Amino acid sequence: MEMIERNPANGIYPASPDYVHALEVRHPSRLLFVSGTMGLDQQRMAAPDLEGQLELIWSNLPTILASADMTVDNIVRLTSYLRDGAFVEVNQNARLRALNGRPVPTTAIIVETLRDDWLVEIEIIAAG
């Protein structure tokens, strides 16, 4: 499988270091669509703060990916659902750490979550 970043230089705003406009995936043999994953522990309890929830999300996602013999290196698309717009930078930094600085196409959306204590949810697509 080959991944090629697509960032046109003209006619569109420039991509940032943590963001790509598009990622072309050539010859994937399989795709994994992961439901929105929350910062919940094994007892379905949310961590009390944003950092804790992001830590749980980024430990839950590799577990889900491993069940399909994949890693975070297989992530080709990511959507973050944030309870508050003020969470954008903390979420971005957690994503960059988890992906070792590798940019992927990403979208952040500000939403009302199903429960007040759920501060962030992340949905991914992985290819292998």
N, C-alpha and C positions, 0 to 999 in steps of 0.2 A: 504494500500500500504506500502511496506517495501523497504527501500533503503539501500544497503550494499556496502560499499567501497571495492574495490578490488585492492590491492597494493601488488603484489608478492614481497617477501623479497629476492628471489634469482633469478639470471639469467637475471636481468634487472636493469637499473639504478633506484635509489630510488626516490620515489615521494617526492615532497616538501610540506611544510605546506599548501600552497594554491592550491594544485594540487592533483588529484587522477588519477591513470592510467585508472580506470574504475569504473562505478557505476552500480551495478545490481539493477534493479527495479522489484520487485516482485508484481504481482497482481495489476497492474495499471488498472483502469477502463476506462481511456481515455488518449490520448496524444494530446498536443497542439504544433504545429509547428509555430513559430513566425518568420515572415520575418525579414530581417535585419532592425534594428531600429536605426535611426540616432538622433543626438543631435539637433533636430529641435523643435521650439516652435509651438504654435497653428496656427501661420501665415506662417508656413513652412520656417521660418528663422533660420539659423544655429547660435548657440552661437559663439562669436568671438574667443574663445580659447578652448583648449582641455578640461580643467576642466569644463567649462560651458557646453560643448557638452556632457561630461560624466554625469554631473548632470541632464541634460535634458533626456538623454537616460534612466538613472536609475529612473526617475520619469515617463517616458513614458511606460517602461516595466511593472511596477505594474498596470498601467491603463489597458493595454492590457490583462494582466493576470486576473485582476478582472472581465473583461468581460466574462471570462470562469470560474468564481468562483474559481480562483487560486491566489496564492501569489508567491513571490520569493522563498519560501520554496519548491515549486513544480518544480523549474528549475532543470533539470537533465543533461543538456548539453549546452555548451556556446561556440560560436565562435566569436572572435573579429577580425575585419578587420581594421587595423591601417594604416594611411597614411605614418607614419614614425616610424622606429624601436625605436627611442628615446622615443616613447609614451608608451612602454611596462610597465614600473614601475607605472606610473600614472594610466594607465588602470587597472593594477592588483590591486592597492590599492583601486580604486573606486569599483571594483567588490567585493573585500573582505568586504568593508564597506556595500555594498548593500545586500550581502548575509550573513551578520553577521558572517563572518569568515568561513562559511561552504564551503569546497572545492567541486568542481564539475569537471567532465572532461571538459577541455577547450583547445582551440587552438587559437593562435594569428597568423594572417597572415598579412604581409605587402603588401599593394595594392595601386594602383592608383585609387582614388575614382572618381565617375562620375563628381563631381564638386570640384574645388580646396578648397572651404571653408568647405567641409565635411572632418573632421579629423579622425573620428572613426564611425564604424557601428557595432552593436552587434546583433547576431542572436542566438535565444535560442530554446530549446525543453523543454517542461514542461510535467509532468505526474501527474495524479490525480487518 
